[in-house]
């Protein structure tokens, strides 16, 4: 399964230990992400929890990992949000599911991912609006003759690191254009404002080369390598909600796939 994109620290980035996001070294994820994945891994091995599924208290986790309390809190919160743990007032944090599959492949938008990695997300809108000039694959995937499209350069701490080209059914798109498309948290808007119930997303990843237009937007040379991703998000009733095509600078992103071997 595909785990969320993790942003590698940028060269020359200042330490962020005060926010629980200090890097563990060149090319390493921020500290709170390293701790989060260590908690995920160790809990799957039966560690850090008691017989009732209660997670080790914060003070003990601080000693166990040798990090600050705020780093522990930054590490645990995403695990609560994705459903691995549940907090019970006055009792502690408890393991919510014994199925490892429920802990992997969390669906996150660009802004959520970048914030989770300790950077400030941003965007520059290149184009938005209705179109019927989308390609056959997009037309067949979304099952729409006309769609609402949104193309943006995505930023991390004001640095362009990705280009996203998204297509939506007309009714969804017309709602989205009423909102701030620079800072929007897309999937939260889907769920909390538009009442759309997201079931899952299928995602494919490949390698590609930058053309002249893409290179100019990302500040690289034509022909430089890029990561390409296509994601289709669907609702619980099977309706396509978003078709997203993106390219990313490989220096700043890596994708992690979790594999299991079963008898």
Buried (B, 14 or more C-beta within 10 A) or exposed (E): BBBBBBBBBBEEBEEBBEBBBBBBEEEEBBBBBBBBBBBBEBBBEEEBBEEEBBBBEBEEBBEBBEBBEBBBEBBBBBBBEBEBBEEEEEEBBBBBEEEBEEBBBBBBBBBBBBBBBBBEBBBBEBEBEEBEEBEEEBBEBBEBEBBBBBBBBBBBEEBBBBBBBBBBBBEBBEBBBEEEBEEBBBBEBBEEEEEBEBEEBEBEBEEEEBEEEBBEBBEBEEEBEBBBBBBBBBBEEEBBBBBBBBBBBBBBBBBEEEEEEEE
